[in-house]
């Protein structure tokens, strides 16, 4: 969810506010998920011991890309939800794939969020999950929702860590 587009930023704030009313601890920033091509989760939240990823799709975004993003996020999050306009999702060729993979689908009508499909809990990849947990640990330990640098969220071992599928390296 690009932060520079006003309607997306407003929808993100609205989703975070809604999640907080439902007992989630929403992370104030996009969360890094080193699981493939799609690395940044629009809204990530913690509820109980489970990590949730929410991918927001505006009317101009591709549902296919949303499906690919959900597949990537499923490696580090227990629950993954695609949030979009109901008609766009349910009429998409990817609706049945989203359902078969156990991803949740929530409708956003501009005023609120309404579940269409509840997500199924999934096991995560340990290495990916640890990176997600560290970002929430920083948020939880400091209780400060201010913006933090990615380098503060995890301390790379000697050598290099590949981020996503790009050639960007952290030394």
N, CA, C and O of each residue as an XYZ file, in Angstrom:
684
protein
N       0.849     -1.165      0.000
C       0.000      0.000      0.000
C       0.893      1.227      0.000
O       1.474      1.571      1.030
N       1.011      1.890     -1.142
C       1.886      3.055     -1.194
C       1.395      4.150     -0.256
O       0.230      4.543     -0.305
N       2.283      4.635      0.592
C       1.907      5.651      1.565
C       1.717      7.026      0.945
O       1.187      7.925      1.598
N       2.141      7.210     -0.311
C       2.060      8.525     -0.921
C       0.691      8.785     -1.555
O       0.422      9.918     -1.954
N      -0.166      7.802     -1.660
C      -1.493      7.991     -2.215
C      -2.466      8.227     -1.059
O      -2.586      7.391     -0.163
N      -3.156      9.364     -1.084
C      -3.982      9.759      0.048
C      -5.076      8.757      0.384
O      -5.302      8.476      1.561
N      -5.762      8.208     -0.619
C      -6.860      7.292     -0.314
C      -6.337      5.986      0.273
O      -6.991      5.394      1.131
N      -5.164      5.525     -0.177
C      -4.571      4.309      0.389
C      -4.113      4.557      1.820
O      -4.295      3.706      2.690
N      -3.526      5.704      2.060
C      -3.081      6.037      3.413
C      -4.284      6.142      4.351
O      -4.222      5.702      5.499
N      -5.362      6.718      3.865
C      -6.572      6.835      4.680
C      -7.162      5.448      4.950
O      -7.598      5.168      6.067
N      -7.178      4.593      3.948
C      -7.701      3.232      4.131
C      -6.833      2.453      5.115
O      -7.351      1.678      5.919
N      -5.529      2.652      5.057
C      -4.616      1.978      5.980
C      -4.892      2.423      7.418
O      -4.975      1.591      8.321
N      -5.031      3.712      7.626
C      -5.343      4.237      8.959
C      -6.687      3.693      9.446
O      -6.830      3.336     10.615
N      -7.657      3.633      8.555
C      -8.973      3.119      8.915
C      -8.888      1.636      9.296
O      -9.532      1.205     10.253
N      -8.099      0.857      8.552
C      -7.938     -0.564      8.868
C      -7.252     -0.737     10.224
O      -7.680     -1.562     11.031
N      -6.207      0.023     10.479
C      -5.505     -0.064     11.771
C      -6.453      0.289     12.915
O      -6.467     -0.393     13.940
N      -7.241      1.343     12.750
C      -8.189      1.738     13.796
C      -9.223      0.632     14.023
O      -9.559      0.322     15.166
N      -9.720      0.047     12.953
C     -10.693     -1.043     13.082
C     -10.076     -2.239     13.813
O     -10.692     -2.804     14.717
N      -8.867     -2.618     13.422
C      -8.209     -3.769     14.054
C      -8.027     -3.534     15.550
O      -8.207     -4.453     16.349
N      -7.676     -2.324     15.928
C      -7.488     -2.007     17.343
C      -8.788     -2.176     18.121
O      -8.763     -2.599     19.277
N      -9.928     -1.851     17.501
C     -11.213     -2.035     18.183
C     -11.568     -3.514     18.319
O     -12.412     -3.880     19.138
N     -10.927     -4.360     17.519
C     -11.197     -5.796     17.542
C     -10.172     -6.570     18.374
O     -10.173     -7.801     18.370
N      -9.295     -5.849     19.090
C      -8.341     -6.498     19.980
C      -6.998     -6.850     19.365
O      -6.214     -7.572     19.981
N      -6.718     -6.361     18.173
C      -5.419     -6.577     17.537
C      -4.462     -5.478     17.980
O      -4.887     -4.369     18.306
N      -3.161     -5.793     17.991
C      -2.126     -4.764     18.145
C      -1.512     -4.575     16.771
O      -0.653     -5.350     16.350
N      -1.952     -3.556     16.086
C      -1.471     -3.298     14.723
C      -0.121     -2.600     14.774
O       0.075     -1.663     15.547
N       0.799     -3.059     13.952
C       2.106     -2.417     13.859
C       1.920     -1.081     13.140
O       1.163     -1.016     12.171
N       2.583     -0.023     13.583
C       2.367      1.294     12.982
C       2.973      1.457     11.584
O       2.609      2.381     10.857
N       3.891      0.569     11.208
C       4.571      0.673      9.915
C       4.265     -0.543      9.061
O       3.743     -1.544      9.552
N       4.595     -0.449      7.781
C       4.575     -1.661      6.970
C       5.630     -2.594      7.548
O       6.660     -2.130      8.037
N       5.394     -3.891      7.501
C       6.290     -4.863      8.103
C       7.010     -5.649      7.012
O       6.407     -6.095      6.036
N       8.310     -5.805      7.207
C       9.164     -6.546      6.278
C       8.968     -8.049      6.481
O       9.020     -8.546      7.606
N       8.746     -8.755      5.387
C       8.580    -10.210      5.420
C       9.496    -10.799      4.351
O       9.153    -10.770      3.169
N      10.652    -11.333      4.741
C      11.649    -11.793      3.755
C      11.273    -13.145      3.152
O      11.928    -14.155      3.408
N      10.216    -13.147      2.354
C       9.679    -14.419      1.888
C       9.597    -14.555      0.382
O       8.970    -15.490     -0.116
N      10.197    -13.668     -0.336
C      10.130    -13.762     -1.785
C      10.087    -12.392     -2.418
O      10.636    -11.423     -1.894
N       9.432    -12.332     -3.540
C       9.379    -11.101     -4.316
C       8.613     -9.988     -3.599
O       8.969     -8.814     -3.708
N       7.567    -10.358     -2.871
C       6.725     -9.382     -2.185
C       7.126     -9.325     -0.716
O       6.858    -10.259      0.040
N       7.769     -8.231     -0.311
C       8.428     -8.164      0.999
C       7.738     -7.309      2.044
O       8.018     -7.470      3.231
N       6.860     -6.420      1.662
C       6.318     -5.454      2.624
C       4.821     -5.665      2.803
O       4.050     -5.562      1.849
N       4.422     -5.957      4.024
C       3.020     -6.185      4.367
C       2.376     -4.835      4.668
O       2.900     -4.055      5.463
N       1.235     -4.562      4.029
C       0.564     -3.277      4.222
C       0.255     -3.019      5.686
O       0.648     -1.992      6.239
N      -0.448     -3.951      6.312
C      -0.778     -3.828      7.729
C      -0.529     -5.183      8.372
O      -1.047     -6.204      7.920
N       0.261     -5.180      9.420
C       0.532     -6.406     10.179
C       0.047     -6.185     11.595
O       0.130     -5.083     12.137
N      -0.462     -7.258     12.185
C      -1.020     -7.135     13.533
C      -0.755     -8.399     14.333
O      -0.511     -9.475     13.788
N      -0.812     -8.228     15.627
C      -0.633     -9.328     16.567
C      -1.924     -9.453     17.360
O      -2.435     -8.469     17.895
N      -2.446    -10.676     17.430
C      -3.635    -10.940     18.249
C      -3.363    -12.231     19.003
O      -3.251    -13.303     18.407
N      -3.260    -12.117     20.316
C      -2.847    -13.271     21.112
C      -1.410    -13.606     20.751
O      -0.535    -12.743     20.829
N      -1.163    -14.820     20.366
C       0.175    -15.258     19.948
C       0.317    -15.326     18.431
O       1.366    -15.724     17.925
N      -0.727    -14.941     17.704
C      -0.745    -15.097     16.252
C      -0.467    -13.791     15.520
O      -0.916    -12.718     15.925
N       0.278    -13.913     14.440
C       0.611    -12.775     13.592
C      -0.299    -12.785     12.371
O      -0.502    -13.818     11.733
N      -0.838    -11.621     12.064
C      -1.782    -11.452     10.971
C      -1.199    -10.487      9.939
O      -0.612     -9.468     10.301
N      -1.359    -10.808      8.663
C      -0.957     -9.927      7.565
C      -2.210     -9.521      6.798
O      -3.042    -10.362      6.457
N      -2.335     -8.232      6.533
C      -3.471     -7.700      5.782
C      -2.934     -7.010      4.536
O      -2.124     -6.087      4.630
N      -3.379     -7.453      3.386
C      -2.969     -6.852      2.115
C      -4.167     -6.099      1.559
O      -5.201     -6.693      1.254
N      -4.019     -4.784      1.428
C      -5.109     -3.933      0.955
C      -4.988     -3.737     -0.554
O      -3.915     -3.421     -1.066
N      -6.103     -3.931     -1.255
C      -6.142     -3.716     -2.700
C      -7.194     -2.664     -3.020
O      -8.380     -2.847     -2.746
N      -6.740     -1.563     -3.604
C      -7.669     -0.520     -4.031
C      -8.315     -0.956     -5.344
O      -7.987     -2.015     -5.880
N      -9.212     -0.158     -5.848
C      -9.908     -0.496     -7.102
C      -8.945     -0.620     -8.284
O      -9.251     -1.316     -9.253
N      -7.806      0.031     -8.221
C      -6.856     -0.007     -9.335
C      -5.797     -1.090     -9.193
O      -5.015     -1.307    -10.119
N      -5.754     -1.777     -8.049
C      -4.734     -2.804     -7.816
C      -5.160     -4.148     -8.387
O      -6.347     -4.428     -8.551
N      -4.170     -4.962     -8.681
C      -4.394     -6.282     -9.255
C      -4.679     -7.322     -8.164
O      -3.914     -7.450     -7.209
N      -5.786     -8.063     -8.313
C      -6.104     -9.139     -7.380
C      -5.096    -10.273     -7.555
O      -4.766    -10.959     -6.588
N      -4.608    -10.476     -8.769
C      -3.589    -11.503     -8.997
C      -2.335    -11.194     -8.187
O      -1.773    -12.077     -7.538
N      -1.907     -9.952     -8.229
C      -0.747     -9.553     -7.431
C      -1.051     -9.744     -5.941
O      -0.183    -10.173     -5.180
N      -2.272     -9.428     -5.528
C      -2.672     -9.639     -4.147
C      -2.572    -11.103     -3.748
O      -2.145    -11.414     -2.636
N      -2.961    -12.000     -4.638
C      -2.844    -13.439     -4.365
C      -1.373    -13.816     -4.188
O      -1.023    -14.531     -3.249
N      -0.514    -13.336     -5.087
C       0.918    -13.624     -4.978
C       1.489    -13.076     -3.667
O       2.299    -13.737     -3.017
N       1.074    -11.885     -3.287
C       1.538    -11.291     -2.032
C       1.089    -12.129     -0.840
O       1.871    -12.373      0.080
N      -0.149    -12.564     -0.854
C      -0.661    -13.405      0.238
C       0.152    -14.686      0.355
O       0.456    -15.125      1.464
N       0.505    -15.289     -0.772
C       1.320    -16.513     -0.751
C       2.678    -16.248     -0.101
O       3.177    -17.084      0.652
N       3.271    -15.104     -0.384
C       4.553    -14.749      0.227
C       4.406    -14.526      1.727
O       5.217    -15.020      2.510
N       3.381    -13.790      2.129
C       3.198    -13.457      3.536
C       2.868    -14.682      4.380
O       3.152    -14.707      5.577
N       2.271    -15.692      3.764
C       1.880    -16.910      4.488
C       3.089    -17.641      5.064
O       2.929    -18.495      5.936
N       4.275    -17.327      4.600
C       5.484    -17.967      5.124
C       5.866    -17.419      6.505
O       6.574    -18.087      7.258
N       5.406    -16.214      6.841
C       5.795    -15.600      8.100
C       4.644    -15.232      9.019
O       4.873    -14.840     10.164
N       3.409    -15.349      8.542
C       2.238    -14.945      9.319
C       1.267    -16.115      9.444
O       1.077    -16.884      8.502
N       0.648    -16.238     10.638
C      -0.309    -17.320     10.879
C      -1.598    -17.139     10.094
O      -2.214    -18.113      9.662
N      -1.998    -15.897      9.913
C      -3.224    -15.590      9.180
C      -2.919    -14.520      8.143
O      -2.171    -13.578      8.404
N      -3.517    -14.680      6.951
C      -3.316    -13.711      5.880
C      -4.695    -13.344      5.324
O      -5.509    -14.213      5.015
N      -4.935    -12.028      5.204
C      -6.234    -11.535      4.754
C      -6.036    -10.539      3.617
O      -5.225     -9.619      3.723
N      -6.781    -10.727      2.528
C      -6.825     -9.767      1.435
C      -8.033     -8.872      1.681
O      -9.147     -9.360      1.872
N      -7.808     -7.558      1.677
C      -8.881     -6.593      1.923
C      -9.110     -5.825      0.630
O      -8.187     -5.213      0.092
N     -10.361     -5.859      0.128
C     -10.663     -5.185     -1.138
C     -12.165     -4.960     -1.261
O     -12.947     -5.375     -0.404
N     -12.542     -4.303     -2.329
C     -13.941     -4.149     -2.680
C     -14.521     -5.539     -2.956
O     -13.917     -6.323     -3.689
N     -15.664     -5.849     -2.390
C     -16.218     -7.202     -2.488
C     -16.376     -7.673     -3.929
O     -15.955     -8.779     -4.268
N     -16.970     -6.856     -4.768
C     -17.229     -7.285     -6.142
C     -15.937     -7.654     -6.863
O     -15.887     -8.639     -7.600
N     -14.904     -6.865     -6.648
C     -13.629     -7.131     -7.313
C     -13.064     -8.481     -6.904
O     -12.530     -9.205     -7.744
N     -13.171     -8.831     -5.633
C     -12.582    -10.080     -5.148
C     -13.434    -11.279     -5.534
O     -12.923    -12.255     -6.082
N     -14.725    -11.210     -5.252
C     -15.578    -12.382     -5.492
C     -15.765    -12.667     -6.970
O     -16.043    -13.807     -7.341
N     -15.621    -11.670     -7.818
C     -15.746    -11.904     -9.254
C     -14.393    -12.197     -9.911
O     -14.338    -12.501    -11.103
N     -13.329    -12.110     -9.159
C     -11.994    -12.367     -9.691
C     -11.780    -13.858     -9.941
O     -12.314    -14.708     -9.229
N     -10.993    -14.150    -10.959
C     -10.618    -15.540    -11.241
C      -9.791    -16.130    -10.102
O      -9.644    -17.348    -10.009
N      -9.253    -15.281     -9.242
C      -8.407    -15.731     -8.133
C      -9.187    -15.990     -6.844
O      -8.608    -16.436     -5.853
N     -10.491    -15.716     -6.846
C     -11.290    -15.917     -5.641
C     -11.172    -17.350     -5.119
O     -10.936    -17.559     -3.929
N     -11.333    -18.328     -6.000
C     -11.287    -19.730     -5.565
C      -9.890    -20.142     -5.123
O      -9.748    -20.994     -4.246
N      -8.863    -19.554     -5.715
C      -7.497    -19.842     -5.274
C      -7.235    -19.257     -3.886
O      -6.610    -19.904     -3.046
N      -7.707    -18.049     -3.647
C      -7.569    -17.435     -2.325
C      -8.269    -18.306     -1.280
O      -7.732    -18.547     -0.199
N      -9.464    -18.769     -1.613
C     -10.232    -19.616     -0.701
C      -9.532    -20.950     -0.470
O      -9.434    -21.410      0.667
N      -9.046    -21.575     -1.540
C      -8.379    -22.882     -1.433
C      -7.101    -22.806     -0.597
O      -6.757    -23.763      0.096
N      -6.405    -21.683     -0.659
C      -5.171    -21.508      0.112
C      -5.444    -21.158      1.579
O      -4.523    -21.141      2.396
N      -6.692    -20.884      1.905
C      -7.034    -20.567      3.291
C      -6.834    -19.106      3.656
O      -6.773    -18.768      4.838
N      -6.730    -18.234      2.658
C      -6.586    -16.812      2.928
C      -7.955    -16.220      3.244
O      -8.971    -16.635      2.686
N      -7.965    -15.247      4.146
C      -9.200    -14.552      4.438
C      -9.452    -13.483      3.398
O      -8.530    -12.998      2.742
N     -10.704    -13.130      3.262
C     -11.086    -12.031      2.367
C     -12.038    -11.144      3.142
O     -13.067    -11.594      3.646
N     -11.672     -9.867      3.228
C     -12.521     -8.883      3.884
C     -12.922     -7.838      2.856
O     -12.119     -7.432      2.015
N     -14.156     -7.417      2.934
C     -14.663     -6.369      2.062
C     -14.484     -5.028      2.776
O     -14.768     -4.896      3.966
N     -14.014     -4.055      2.031
C     -13.924     -2.680      2.539
C     -14.857     -1.837      1.690
O     -14.664     -1.715      0.480
N     -15.863     -1.258      2.318
C     -16.849     -0.469      1.572
C     -16.634      1.032      1.732
O     -17.486      1.833      1.347
N     -15.493      1.405      2.302
C     -15.214      2.822      2.527
C     -15.617      3.280      3.913
O     -15.139      4.304      4.401
N     -16.498      2.520      4.548
C     -16.966      2.874      5.889
C     -16.528      1.857      6.933
O     -16.327      2.206      8.096
N     -16.381      0.602      6.523
C     -16.023     -0.441      7.473
C     -15.448     -1.658      6.765
O     -15.281     -1.671      5.545
N     -15.154     -2.660      7.546
C     -14.539     -3.888      7.054
C     -15.438     -5.058      7.434
O     -15.885     -5.167      8.575
N     -15.695     -5.926      6.470
C     -16.640     -7.015      6.667
C     -16.043     -8.314      6.126
O     -15.700     -8.390      4.947
N     -15.916     -9.332      6.976
C     -15.350    -10.607      6.510
C     -16.264    -11.285      5.490
O     -17.474    -11.384      5.690
N     -15.668    -11.742      4.407
C     -16.353    -12.588      3.418
C     -15.924    -14.027      3.655
O     -16.750    -14.940      3.676
N     -14.611    -14.219      3.834
C     -14.050    -15.525      4.172
C     -13.121    -15.350      5.362
O     -12.277    -14.454      5.364
N     -13.266    -16.189      6.363
C     -12.347    -16.167      7.503
C     -11.068    -16.914      7.107
O     -11.144    -17.950      6.446
N      -9.903    -16.406      7.499
C      -8.659    -17.102      7.155
C      -8.468    -18.351      8.006
O      -8.991    -18.455      9.115
N      -7.715    -19.283      7.468
C      -7.358    -20.487      8.221
C      -5.966    -20.280      8.810
O      -5.084    -19.696      8.182
N      -5.794    -20.778     10.040
C      -4.487    -20.666     10.702
C      -3.491    -21.559      9.985
O      -3.823    -22.676      9.587
N      -2.275    -21.069      9.821
C      -1.238    -21.832      9.136
C       0.056    -21.805      9.924
O       0.318    -20.888     10.701
N       0.850    -22.824      9.705
C       2.197    -22.848     10.267
C       3.089    -21.979      9.399
O       2.823    -21.790      8.213
N       4.135    -21.458      9.989
C       5.017    -20.543      9.268
C       6.418    -21.142      9.147
O       6.755    -22.122      9.811
N       7.213    -20.532      8.290
C       8.629    -20.905      8.180
C       9.369    -20.190      9.308
O       9.257    -18.973      9.456
N      10.115    -20.937     10.091
C      10.785    -20.385     11.274
C      11.651    -19.172     10.961
O      11.566    -18.161     11.658
N      12.478    -19.255      9.928
C      13.401    -18.159      9.622
C      12.654    -16.883      9.232
O      13.074    -15.783      9.590
N      11.562    -17.027      8.507
C      10.772    -15.861      8.095
C      10.005    -15.313      9.297
O       9.932    -14.102      9.500
N       9.447    -16.204     10.073
C       8.676    -15.807     11.252
C       9.543    -15.018     12.243
O       9.071    -14.058     12.852
N      10.801    -15.419     12.403
C      11.689    -14.725     13.345
C      11.881    -13.257     12.975
O      11.933    -12.395     13.852
N      11.985    -12.975     11.693
C      12.151    -11.579     11.260
C      10.890    -10.778     11.592
O      10.973     -9.635     12.042
N       9.731    -11.383     11.367
C       8.460    -10.717     11.706
C       8.384    -10.483     13.212
O       8.049     -9.385     13.655
N       8.695    -11.513     13.997
C       8.632    -11.396     15.461
C       9.545    -10.303     15.986
O       9.178     -9.572     16.906
N      10.724    -10.188     15.411
C      11.673     -9.155     15.878
C      11.118     -7.759     15.674
O      11.337     -6.877     16.504
N      10.411     -7.551     14.594
C       9.825     -6.228     14.359
C       8.747     -5.926     15.393
O       8.624     -4.791     15.853
N       7.978     -6.928     15.755
C       6.949     -6.737     16.774
C       7.565     -6.643     18.161
O       7.036     -5.936     19.018
N       8.661     -7.333     18.399
C       9.336     -7.249     19.696
C       9.812     -5.819     19.924
O       9.674     -5.286     21.024
N      10.365     -5.203     18.899
C      10.811     -3.816     19.018
C       9.623     -2.919     19.349
O       9.703     -2.064     20.232
N       8.545     -3.119     18.646
C       7.323     -2.341     18.846
C       6.761     -2.591     20.242
O       6.365     -1.649     20.928
N       6.724     -3.850     20.668
C       6.178     -4.238     21.968
C       7.067     -3.738     23.107
O       6.564     -3.231     24.110
N       8.396     -3.881     22.955
C       9.321     -3.507     24.015
C       9.350     -2.000     24.263
O       9.487     -1.547     25.399
N       9.221     -1.242     23.195
C       9.336      0.205     23.338
C       7.985      0.881     23.511
O       7.915      2.012     23.991
N       6.920      0.204     23.128
C       5.594      0.790     23.256
C       5.449      2.098     22.511
O       4.524      2.871     22.761
N       6.362      2.337     21.600
C       6.385      3.598     20.872
C       6.091      3.316     19.407
O       6.885      2.645     18.747
N       4.984      3.806     18.881
C       4.657      3.530     17.494
C       5.392      4.416     16.491
O       4.929      4.573     15.361
N       6.510      4.987     16.875
C       7.238      5.841     15.945
C       7.929      5.001     14.868
O       8.130      3.799     15.039
N       8.274      5.626     13.797
C       8.930      4.944     12.686
C      10.324      4.510     13.106
O      11.059      5.276     13.729
N      10.685      3.283     12.765
C      12.017      2.771     13.064
C      12.669      2.283     11.780
O      11.990      1.949     10.809
N      13.970      2.250     11.792
C      14.714      1.769     10.634
C      14.734      0.246     10.642
O      14.761     -0.375     11.705
N      14.722     -0.353      9.456
C      14.769     -1.798      9.330
C      15.990     -2.366     10.036
O      15.909     -3.446     10.620
N      17.108     -1.671      9.997
C      18.336     -2.154     10.627
C      18.186     -2.281     12.145
O      18.931     -3.028     12.779
N      17.225     -1.555     12.733
C      16.995     -1.659     14.162
C      16.176     -2.890     14.521
O      16.162     -3.305     15.679
N      15.490     -3.481     13.540
C      14.602     -4.603     13.806
C      15.328     -5.936     13.873
O      14.867     -6.857     14.547
N      16.433     -6.048     13.200
C      17.187     -7.293     13.285
C      18.656     -6.995     13.075
O      19.023     -6.043     12.386
N      19.489     -7.822     13.677
C      20.929     -7.626     13.605
C      21.514     -8.737     12.757
O      21.614     -9.871     13.225
N      21.907     -8.446     11.513
C      22.426     -9.491     10.650
C      23.729    -10.081     11.180
O      24.571     -9.383     11.747
N      23.863    -11.368     10.979
C      25.111    -12.047     11.323
C      26.200    -11.556     10.373
O      25.921    -10.828      9.420
N      27.416    -11.950     10.633
C      28.484    -11.599      9.701
C      28.132    -12.179      8.350
O      27.554    -13.262      8.261
N      28.474    -11.473      7.320
C      28.137    -11.928      5.978
C      27.002    -11.090      5.443
O      26.813     -9.938      5.833
N      26.254    -11.688      4.549
C      25.196    -10.943      3.901
C      23.877    -11.683      4.021
O      23.835    -12.912      4.074
N      22.809    -10.914      4.061
C      21.470    -11.472      4.066
C      20.797    -10.977      2.801
O      20.775     -9.774      2.538
N      20.251    -11.889      2.019
C      19.553    -11.487      0.811
C      18.155    -11.045      1.188
O      17.445    -11.752      1.904
N      17.760     -9.885      0.713
C      16.440     -9.349      0.988
C      15.596     -9.544     -0.259
O      15.934     -9.045     -1.332
N      14.509    -10.263     -0.115
C      13.594    -10.603     -1.206
C      14.365    -11.346     -2.284
O      15.297    -12.096     -1.992
N      13.965    -11.130     -3.539
C      14.654    -11.815     -4.616
C      15.565    -10.864     -5.377
O      16.076    -11.202     -6.444
N      15.765     -9.680     -4.826
C      16.623     -8.705     -5.485
C      18.066     -8.960     -5.081
O      18.350     -9.842     -4.272
N      18.943     -8.206     -5.634
C      20.356     -8.376     -5.298
C      20.774     -7.457     -4.151
O      21.962     -7.346     -3.850
N      19.792     -6.790     -3.502
C      20.119     -5.919     -2.377
C      20.645     -6.762     -1.229
O      20.054     -7.788     -0.891
N      21.727     -6.348     -0.639
C      22.345     -7.084      0.453
C      22.509     -6.188      1.669
O      22.699     -4.979      1.539
N      22.436     -6.780      2.836
C      22.727     -6.077      4.077
C      24.015     -6.660      4.606
O      24.121     -7.874      4.783
N      24.987     -5.824      4.859
C      26.281     -6.330      5.337
C      26.364     -6.273      6.837
O      27.381     -6.659      7.414
